[in-house]
């Protein structure tokens, strides 16, 4: 049911003139992809620096609270531009992207990273901040930081793998992989 709905939405988007123009553009798709990758590096560079500080692996003499406060605004700006450019990349090739097992894994990892970030920020604001001067954060913050590093590394890996067609619907795949990739038409013929 969900796969059918996602594919119908993707087909609707693919039929839009702007989607076709963006996909067939000689330069625009490449520019958007470049912006996406560059803002990804800005966002992740700052996020990883904060996470590594929380783990006590980088800049132990700098206050974790001060570092997070200083990098928060540019990190969120990078995140916003990264999300907008990512949505445009999806809009340019919605059917193939929707039917990519890598894209689906990336979305799940991004949702998990978002929940982790929300919990991390909530705990950070609720904490007494008496630990921010120490070189290592309390265990709950270290676990959140380690999970953040792991999840965002997975997002980068799966995002990069979208470009490859190892599990595309036009290839012979197992029923499980056809389902995971959202290959609705191929499953219907089995």
Secondary structure, 3 states (H helix, E strand, C coil): CHHHHHHHHHHHHHCCHHHHHHHHCCCHHHHHHHHHHHHHHHHHHHHHHHHHHHHCCCCCCCCHHHHHHHHHHHHHHHHHHHHHHHHHHHHHCHHHHHCCHHHHHHHHHHHHHHHHHHHHHHHHHHCCCCCCCCCCCCHHHHHHHHHHHHHHHHHHHHHHHCCCCCCCCCCCCCHHHHHHHCCHHHHHCC
